[in-house]
Amino acid sequence: MKPKNIILLGVIAVVLAAIIYTFVGSQDQAAYSSQIEKDREERDSYMKSSPESPFAKETGSYGGLKYYPPNVRYKVVATLDLVKDKQPVVLSTSDGKEQHYLPYAYASFDLDGYNNKLLILENMDMGPERGKLFLPFGDETSASETYGAGRYLDVVKTPGNNSITLDFNKAYNPYCAYNDSYSCPFPPSENLLRVAIRAGEKSYH
């Protein structure tokens, strides 16, 4: 085969690969966005109709939750650094009390030119919530676009892994964002990010 034909075939192969990659990538993004929207619909339904909802006593005034559009950019893979010397972390709450947690790990990731580090906490109370992970955080949108006292992210333990996926599209408000009768812990100072996380739930009011 002539060198010119080999080069031409190579160019065609690269173009086809790029087209396939773009097509598959767009499909993945669409499927991801669809799943995020489905999760949000389920949460909205719960808030509207569940007797356990913070709006249960005032369902007539419920106006629906507000979100940023799903954006896979805010689904990040973070390096996980487990905390070895576990000393209890005390968090202040919205009603002036305190809650205690154990430090589980630091999650580090790059975003918007910053290396960000968040402390993942472990519930140490007795009961069904014991051992579950909890990630409260604040960012540059707090008090302007999102709830001023920070948002939460559910995290699942991944034993043996040195990385973890943090999907900020699933960030949600604590119940005290809707109803002052709830007690909600504030994020620790190290979890106040210097970047704007325009993903997940916005301010309700």
Backbone as a ProteinNet text record, in pm:
[ID]
protein_1_A
[PRIMARY]
MKPKNIILLGVIAVVLAAIIYTFVGSQDQAAYSSQIEKDREERDSYMKSSPESPFAKETGSYGGLKYYPPNVRYKVVATLDLVKDKQPVVLSTSDGKEQHYLPYAYASFDLDGYNNKLLILENMDMGPERGKLFLPFGDETSASETYGAGRYLDVVKTPGNNSITLDFNKAYNPYCAYNDSYSCPFPPSENLLRVAIRAGEKSYH
[TERTIARY]
84.6	0	89	50	128.5	123.5	235.9	241.7	127.7	91	-16.4	-147.4	-173.9	-297.4	-297.2	-179.3	-168.4	-200.7	-146.5	-172.9	-321.6	-382.7	-524.3	-610.2	-576.3	-650.5	-635.2	-515.6	-492.3	-576.8	-586.1	-667.8	-814.8	-861.2	-1001	-1029.4	-935.1	-952.9	-963	-879	-881.3	-1013.7	-1061	-1188.4	-1303.6	-1305.4	-1412.1	-1409.2	-1289.2	-1275.7	-1329.4	-1299.9	-1347.4	-1499.5	-1557.8	-1704	-1769.1	-1712.8	-1767.8	-1755.8	-1640.2	-1618.1	-1718.1	-1739	-1833.3	-1974.8	-2012.6	-2146.7	-2169.7	-2074	-2085.9	-2084.9	-1998	-1990.6	-2121.1	-2184.7	-2311.5	-2421	-2416.9	-2513.8	-2495.1	-2368.4	-2339.1	-2387.3	-2361.7	-2404.6	-2556.3	-2625.3	-2771.4	-2826.4	-2767.7	-2812.3	-2786.3	-2669.9	-2634.9	-2733	-2758.5	-2850.6	-2990.5	-3032.2	-3164.1	-3176.5	-3071	-3073.3	-3077.1	-3000	-3001	-3140.9	-3203.2	-3337.5	-3439	-3423	-3513.2	-3499.4	-3375.7	-3352.3	-3416.5	-3407.9	-3464.5	-3616.6	-3676.4	-3822.2	-3868.9	-3794	-3828.7	-3816.1	-3710.3	-3693.1	-3804	-3841	-3946.9	-4080.2	-4106.9	-4229.6	-4231.6	-4116.3	-4105.9	-4134.1	-4072.5	-4090.8	-4237.1	-4303	-4440.7	-4542	-4518	-4622.5	-4588.2	-4461	-4425.1	-4456.7	-4509.8	-4534.2	-4403.9	-4291.3	-4160.6	-4094.3	-4159.6	-4104.1	-4102.7	-4003.9	-4003.9	-4118.8	-4187.1	-4302.3	-4434.7	-4429.6	-4549.4	-4663.5	-4630.2	-4734	-4773.8	-4706.5	-4737.2	-4724.5	-4781.4	-4767.8	-4827.6	-4925	-4987	-4891.9	-4786.3	-4691.5	-4566.5	-4561.7	-4443	-4433	-4317.9	-4302.2	-4208.7	-4160.8	-4069.4	-3924.5	-3836	-3693.4	-3630.9	-3522.7	-3456	-3314.3	-3274.1	-3144.6	-3069.7	-2938.4	-2858.4	-2879.2	-2865	-2874.4	-2763.8	-2790.3	-2685	-2563	-2446.8	-2321.9	-2216.3	-2175.9	-2081.7	-1945.6	-1919.1	-1794.5	-1779.8	-1893.1	-1890.5	-1903.1	-1883.1	-1869.1	-1720.1	-1654.7	-1509.1	-1459	-1341.9	-1273.8	-1169.4	-1182.7	-1093.5	-999.9	-880.1	-785.4	-827.8	-827.5	-875.1	-756.7	-750.5	-645.3	-712.2	-712.1	-779.3	-713.6	-796.7	-746.2	-712	-590.6	-545.8	-566.5	-533.6	-550.8	-687.9	-788.1	-927.2	-965.1	-965.1	-1013.2	-1148.8	-1248.4	-1383	-1383.2	-1467.1	-1486.1	-1621.3	-1621.4	-1744	-1794.6	-1919.4	-1979.9	-2092	-2092.3	-2203.4	-2325.5	-2443.4	-2566.6	-2650	-2750.3	-2833.5	-2915.9	-2935.3	-3012.4	-2922.7	-2794.1	-2703	-2649.4	-2667.5	-2618.4	-2491.6	-2453.2	-2334.2	-2362.2	-2292.4	-2297.2	-2153.8	-2131.3	-1997.1	-1983.3	-1869.9	-1840.5	-1695.7	-1664.7	-1526.9	-1475.3	-1352.3	-1296.2	-1269	-1315.6	-1296.4	-1180.2	-1184.5	-1079.8	-1085.6	-974.2	-971.1	-981.7	-1066.8	-1083.4	-1027.6	-927.5	-861.9	-888.1	-917.7	-944.3	-914.1	-882.3	-855.5	-980.7	-1009.3	-1123.4	-1101.5	-1119.5	-1109	-975.3	-867.9	-735.5	-695.8	-782.1	-751.3	-742.1	-654	-654.2	-741	-855.1	-953.8	-945.8	-965.4	-961.2	-1081.7	-1155.7	-1274.4	-1259.2	-1306.3	-1302.1	-1433.4	-1425.3	-1541.5	-1554.6	-1675	-1698.7	-1780.2	-1763.4	-1835	-1925	-2050.8	-2146.4	-2107.1	-2094.9	-2053.7	-2165.9	-2286.8	-2400.3	-2444.6	-2500.9	-2557.2	-2686.2	-2716.8	-2837.7	-2808.1	-2911.5	-2895.7	-2804.3	-2782	-2696.6	-2548.8	-2518.6	-2380.5	-2292	-2178	-2083.8	-2106.8	-2218.7	-2243.9	-2159.6	-2123.7	-2038.3	-2120.7	-2061.9	-2131.9	-2033.4	-2073.3	-1983.9	-2057.8	-2046.6	-2103.4	-2000.5	-2044.1	-1948.8	-2016	-1935.3	-1977.3	-1888.5	-1931.8	-1851.2	-1883.7	-1832	-1847.7	-1990.8	-2079.2	-2219.7	-2302	-2245.8	-2320.3	-2367.6	-2493.9	-2558.7	-2596.3	-2558.3	-2599.6	-2689	-2637.9	-2715.7	-2763.5	-2689.9	-2723.8	-2740.5	-2787.5	-2816.4	-2692	-2706.6	-2592.9	-2516.2	-2583.9	-2517.5	-2456.2	-2448.3	-2382.4	-2478.4	-2422.6	-2500	-2433.9	-2504.3	-2455.1	-2438.2	-2351.6	-2329.5	-2317.3	-2395.8	-2386.2	-2266.9	-2192.4	-2073.5	-2079.3	-2036.2	-2037.5	-1894.4	-1874.5	-1742.3	-1693.9	-1566.1	-1504.8	-1378	-1392.1	-1274.6	-1168.9	-1043.9	-933.6	-906	-995.9	-975.8	-899.4	-818.8	-747	-805.7	-926.1	-996.5	-1146.3	-1219.6	-1363.7	-1427.8	-1547	-1618.9	-1711.9	-1697.8	-1786	-1871.6	-2000	-2089.8	-2168.7	-2121.6	-2185.5	-2321.2	-2354.4	-2488.8	-2592.9	-2546.2	-2635.6	-2629.9	-2564.9	-2559	-2699	-2731.9	-2867.1	-2863.6	-2974.4	-2985.2	-3025.3	-2975.7	-3025.6	-3168.9	-3240.6	-3381.2	-3401.2	-3301.5	-3318.4	-3321	-3288.1	-3299.4	-3445.9	-3535	-3678.1	-3759	-3709.2	-3787.9	-3693.4	-3712.8	-3622	-3628.8	-3725.3	-3739.3	-3637.9	-3564.9	-3466	-3328.7	-3252	-3115	-3018.6	-2941.1	-2852.1	-2707.8	-2613.8	-2473.3	-2415.9	-2332.7	-2264	-2136.4	-2089.8	-1964	-1845.8	-1745.7	-1623.3	-1550	-1464.6	-1397	-1316.2	-1256.3	-1175.9	-1260.7	-1392	-1479.6	-1545.7	-1490.7	-1539.4	-1451.1	-1501.9	-1423.6	-1408.5	-1299.4	-1273.1	-1322.9	-1393.5	-1448.4	-1600.5	-1664.3	-1810.7	-1856.1	-1932.1	-1986.9	-2129.7	-2140.6	-2272.4	-2333.2	-2363.9	-2421.3	-2504.4	-2603.1	-2686.8	-2797.2	-2840.8	-2957.1	-2921.4	-3011.6	-2998.9	-3075.9	-3076.4	-3155.4	-3302.8	-3376.2	-3520.8	-3594.7	-3556.4	-3625.2	-3564.2
-119	0	125.1	223.9	345.4	424.8	493.6	573.8	674.7	734.8	834.4	770.4	646.5	577.5	541	504.2	469.6	591.1	706.6	830.9	864.6	847.5	877.8	788.7	659.4	566.1	602.4	646.4	686.2	806	904	1023.1	985.4	896.9	851.8	780.7	697.8	624.1	718.8	823.5	921.3	996.2	1036.1	1108.7	1021.2	895	803.2	782.2	767.8	748.3	869.6	989.3	1111.4	1120	1082.3	1084.7	986.4	865.5	763	808.2	864.4	910.8	1019.8	1114.1	1222.3	1169.2	1073.9	1017.1	941.5	857.6	779.8	871.5	972.8	1067.3	1142.6	1183.9	1255.7	1165.1	1036.8	940.5	922.3	910.2	894.3	1015.7	1134.8	1257.6	1263	1223.8	1224.7	1126.1	1007.1	905	951.2	1012.8	1062.7	1172	1267.7	1377.1	1324	1223.7	1164	1100.6	1033	969.3	1073.6	1181.1	1289	1350.4	1374.8	1433.1	1338.7	1209.1	1111.5	1112.1	1117	1123.1	1248.9	1358.8	1484.1	1479.1	1415.9	1400	1317.8	1213.3	1128.7	1207	1287.1	1368.6	1473.6	1531.1	1631.8	1570.2	1449.7	1379.2	1350	1308.5	1280.7	1407.7	1517.9	1643	1688.6	1659.7	1706.2	1621.3	1490.9	1402.7	1318.7	1303.4	1215.8	1280.3	1200.4	1253.9	1285.8	1236.9	1264.5	1388	1448.3	1565.3	1686.4	1774.3	1897.4	1990.7	1959.6	2039.2	1972.5	1863.9	1783.6	1865.5	1965.1	2044.6	2168	2188.1	2305.7	2274.1	2159.2	2115.1	2214.5	2293.1	2389.7	2498.3	2522.3	2628.5	2575.3	2443.6	2384.5	2427.2	2485.2	2537.2	2459.6	2344.9	2265	2305.1	2207.4	2232.8	2290.6	2364	2429.6	2373.5	2350.9	2287.8	2357.2	2338.4	2369.5	2256.6	2285.7	2177.6	2074.8	1946.8	1845	1879.1	1865.3	1897.3	1797.7	1709.3	1602.6	1657.4	1784.4	1847.9	1844.1	1845.3	1846.7	1706.8	1606.4	1469.1	1439.3	1451	1446.9	1320.5	1277.4	1166.2	1226.8	1199.1	1257.1	1151.4	1195.5	1107.9	1096	974.5	948.3	923.7	999.7	984.7	956.3	830.8	791.1	854.6	896.9	954.1	840	839.4	731	764.7	885.8	927.5	992.9	913.5	960.7	1026.4	1158.3	1235.2	1294.9	1284.5	1333.2	1478	1503.2	1637.5	1688.7	1807.6	1866.5	1972.4	1956.8	2053.7	2129.3	2260.3	2340.9	2317.4	2336	2312.5	2440.2	2435.9	2552.6	2596.8	2507.5	2543.3	2565.5	2588.9	2623.1	2505.5	2385.2	2267.1	2215.3	2093.5	2033.5	1889.3	1844.2	1703.6	1655.1	1527.8	1471.5	1367.8	1374.2	1281.3	1235.7	1126.4	1082.6	1120.5	1170.2	1197.7	1065.3	1053.6	928.8	940	1043.8	1060.6	1200.7	1240.5	1364	1326.2	1398.3	1377.1	1499.1	1478.7	1589	1580.4	1694.6	1698.3	1837.5	1843.8	1971.2	2021.3	2149.9	2212.4	2362.9	2418.8	2563.4	2620.7	2544.7	2594.2	2578.5	2517.5	2496	2347.2	2314.3	2179	2184.1	2120	2126.9	2002.7	2022.8	1911	1919.2	1810.3	1803.6	1691.6	1717.4	1616.2	1538.7	1409.2	1321.2	1273.7	1282.7	1248	1119.3	1052.3	927.6	945.2	903	914.8	820.1	872.8	790.3	765.8	814.1	790.2	644.8	596.7	463	463	350.1	341	308.4	311.6	270.8	360	483.3	576.1	561.8	484.5	470.3	414.4	477.4	430.7	489	556.4	615.5	741.4	767.7	882.3	1006.3	1120.2	1247.8	1353.5	1427.9	1530	1663.6	1748.5	1882.8	1978.5	2071.1	2165.6	2298.1	2399.5	2529.6	2567.9	2663	2704.5	2849	2898.3	3039	3076	2978	3009	3019.4	2977.1	2976.4	3116.8	3125.9	3250.5	3343.4	3308.4	3389.8	3308.1	3193	3106.6	2979.8	2940.2	2818.1	2849.8	2751.7	2771.8	2818.8	2925	2990.2	2904.8	2810.4	2727.2	2601.5	2594.2	2481.6	2374	2281.9	2169.5	2037.8	1928.5	1796.2	1709	1610.9	1512.2	1375.4	1280.3	1144.1	1073.3	1001.4	930.9	786.8	694.6	553.2	505.9	427	373.8	284.3	296.4	214	151.5	48.1	-13	-57.1	-23.1	-63.9	29.5	124.6	217.9	341.3	395.8	519.6	639	620	729.7	713.3	822.3	819.9	919.4	889.7	980.6	1068.5	1198.6	1296.1	1359.8	1335.1	1389.5	1505.4	1626	1743.9	1774	1707.7	1721	1662.8	1583.1	1522.8	1595	1711.3	1789.5	1838.7	1832.3	1869.9	1955.8	2024.3	2110.6	2030.7	2071.1	2011.9	2059.2	1986.6	2019.5	2157.4	2208	2339.7	2450.9	2417.8	2515.1	2543.7	2452.8	2467.7	2494.8	2446.3	2451.1	2471.4	2579.8	2615.2	2520.4	2430.9	2340.9	2226.5	2212.2	2104.1	2150.3	2055.7	2082.3	2028.2	2115.3	2074.9	2117.4	2026.5	2062.7	2148	2244.2	2328.3	2258.4	2288.2	2228.8	2274.1	2188.4	2231.7	2334.3	2413.1	2522.4	2472.9	2353	2302.7	2261	2256.8	2218.5	2338.1	2456.9	2576.3	2600	2563.5	2566.9	2707.4	2728.9	2860	2865.1	2761.5	2757.7	2757.4	2791.8	2791.9	2656	2583.6	2455	2478.5	2512.4	2537.7	2406.6	2322.4	2191.4	2152.1	2067.2	2023.4	2122.6	2121.4	2200.1	2345.3	2435.3	2578.6	2612.2	2741.1	2788.1	2764.4	2727	2707.1	2840.2	2929	3056.6	3160.5
0	0	0	-77.6	-88.5	41.3	71.8	194.4	205	88.8	89.2	134.7	87.7	125.5	273.9	325.7	467.9	553.9	513.4	588	583.3	464.5	448.1	537.3	541.2	625.9	774	809.7	948.2	986.5	896.3	921.5	936.3	846.9	852.2	984.9	1027.8	1154	1272.6	1272.4	1381.1	1383.2	1265.6	1255.5	1304	1260.6	1302.9	1454.2	1508.3	1653.1	1728.6	1676.8	1741.7	1737.4	1623.8	1609.5	1707	1712.8	1802.9	1948.3	1983.4	2120.6	2158.1	2066.1	2091.7	2107.2	2021.5	2025.4	2155.1	2191.1	2314.5	2435.8	2432.6	2543.1	2562.9	2453.1	2463.2	2516.8	2477.9	2529.6	2679.8	2722.5	2864.3	2943.6	2891.2	2958.1	2968.5	2861.4	2861.7	2963.6	2969.5	3064.7	3208.4	3229.2	3362	3405.5	3316.6	3348.4	3376.9	3299.8	3319	3457.2	3502	3633.8	3745.1	3729.3	3828.5	3837.8	3723.1	3721.8	3786.7	3764.1	3824.8	3976.6	4025.1	4168.8	4229	4156.3	4205.5	4209.1	4111.5	4110.2	4230.8	4263.6	4377.3	4508.2	4520	4641.4	4651.3	4539.7	4537.6	4580.1	4531.1	4567.5	4717.5	4770.6	4914.1	4995.2	4954.7	5026.9	5025.2	4916.6	4899.4	4974.3	4984.7	5035.2	5157.9	5192.7	5303.8	5439.2	5533.4	5668.4	5741.9	5690.7	5750.2	5689.3	5592	5525.1	5618.5	5605	5685.4	5647.5	5538	5495.7	5532.3	5611.5	5639.4	5698.4	5779.7	5844.3	5764.7	5650.7	5569.7	5421.6	5380.9	5241.8	5142.4	5187.6	5096.7	5052.3	5132.3	5098.1	5027.8	5006.8	4944.1	4798.3	4762.3	4627.1	4537.8	4585.6	4503.9	4527	4518.3	4538	4411.7	4429.3	4315.9	4300.7	4176.5	4150.2	4036.5	4037.2	3919	3817.8	3689.1	3589.2	3613.6	3589.2	3605.8	3521.3	3580.7	3511.3	3556.6	3465.1	3500.2	3543.2	3516	3558.7	3711.1	3780.4	3926	3986	3904.7	3954.3	3950.2	4065	4068.7	4138.7	4096.5	4163.1	4255.7	4384.2	4484.1	4541.2	4574.4	4643.9	4789.5	4840.2	4975.8	5069.5	5176.5	5277	5411.9	5453.2	5576.3	5698.6	5793.4	5918.1	6013.5	6063.3	6150.8	6298.5	6336.6	6475.5	6489.3	6521.6	6520.6	6652.5	6653	6766.4	6730.1	6819.2	6786	6736.6	6637.5	6582.5	6632.7	6689.4	6742.6	6644.6	6599.6	6508.5	6579.1	6564.2	6614.8	6526.6	6584.5	6509.6	6500.3	6415.1	6388.1	6508.9	6606.6	6725.8	6847.7	6823.5	6930.9	7010.1	6961.5	7031.6	6963.6	6995.9	6936.2	6896.5	6791.2	6751.7	6733.6	6767.2	6763.1	6651.8	6582.3	6473.6	6485.3	6417.6	6405.7	6267.6	6257.5	6124.1	6052.8	5930.3	5855.7	5756.8	5672.5	5570.6	5512.2	5451.1	5372.8	5224.9	5153.5	5010.2	4937.3	4852.5	4782	4632.3	4571.2	4427.2	4373.1	4244.4	4177.6	4106.8	4126	4058.3	4053.1	3934.2	3913.2	3960.7	3939.7	3972.1	4117.1	4198.1	4339.4	4369.1	4462.1	4517.3	4641.9	4636.2	4743.2	4831.8	4959.9	5053.6	5146.2	5155	5240.1	5342	5463.4	5568.8	5569.8	5546.6	5555.2	5698.8	5752.4	5892.3	5904	6017.9	6043.8	6165.6	6151.6	6261.1	6373.9	6495.3	6607.7	6708.4	6677.7	6766.6	6759.7	6866.6	6867.4	6785.5	6721.8	6642.2	6498.1	6412.6	6272.5	6190.6	6235.4	6160.3	6196.8	6298.5	6343.9	6231.9	6210.2	6109.2	5970.8	5949	5817.5	5798.9	5674.3	5644.4	5611.9	5639.7	5631.4	5582.2	5479.6	5424.4	5413.2	5515.2	5507	5447.3	5365	5304.8	5273.6	5265	5216.2	5099.3	5018.2	4902.8	4869.4	4759.8	4724.1	4684.7	4670.6	4641.1	4770	4883.6	5009.4	5046.6	5085.6	5128.9	5013	4890.9	4776.4	4682.4	4639.5	4550.3	4619.9	4723.3	4795.8	4944.2	5019.4	5161.4	5235.7	5314.4	5377.4	5476.3	5540.7	5641.2	5581.6	5450	5384.5	5338	5261.7	5207.7	5247.1	5220.1	5258	5134.3	5149.3	5044.2	5110.9	5064.6	5117.5	5054.1	5135.4	5089.2	5138.4	5054.9	5090.4	5112.9	5217	5246	5132.9	5100.8	4996.5	5052.1	5135.6	5200.6	5099.3	5127	5040.9	4925.8	4899.8	4788.6	4835.6	4745.9	4777.5	4702.3	4648.1	4581.9	4605.5	4583.6	4604.3	4508.3	4459.9	4370.9	4452.8	4435.2	4499	4390.7	4394.5	4292.7	4353.6	4328.5	4385.5	4321.7	4212.3	4156.3	4252.3	4348.7	4446.9	4581.4	4585.5	4708.7	4743.8	4871.8	4913.2	5039.3	5063.9	5180.8	5304.5	5422.4	5546	5570.8	5653.7	5677.9	5738.6	5812.4	5872.3	5766.7	5643.2	5534	5501.5	5543.6	5515.7	5641.3	5756.3	5879	5998.1	6072.2	6181.7	6300.7	6302.7	6417	6415.1	6304.4	6292.6	6341.6	6390	6434.6	6330.3	6268.6	6159.9	6189.9	6181.4	6204.9	6091.7	6129.4	6032.7	5984.9	5864.9	5816.8	5902.9	5921.1	5990.9	5904.9	5966	5895.2	5775.2	5785.3	5673.1	5553.2	5569.6	5459	5391.5	5412.5	5344.2	5221.6	5105.8	4982.8	4927.9	4856.5	4794.1	4649.7	4607.4	4471.3	4479.5	4368.4	4359.7	4305.2	4384.9	4341.4	4291.2	4163.1	4104.9	4055.4	4151.3	4125.4	4246.2	4224.6	4334.9	4366.1	4491.8	4531.9	4560.3	4519.7	4548.5	4674.8	4710.3	4823.5	4795.4	4897.4	4881.4	4881	4972.9	4985.9	4893
[MASK]
+++++++++++++++++++++++++++++++++++++++++++++++++++++++++++++++++++++++++++++++++++++++++++++++++++++++++++++++++++++++++++++++++++++++++++++++++++++++++++++++++++++++++++++++++++++++++++++++++++++++++++++

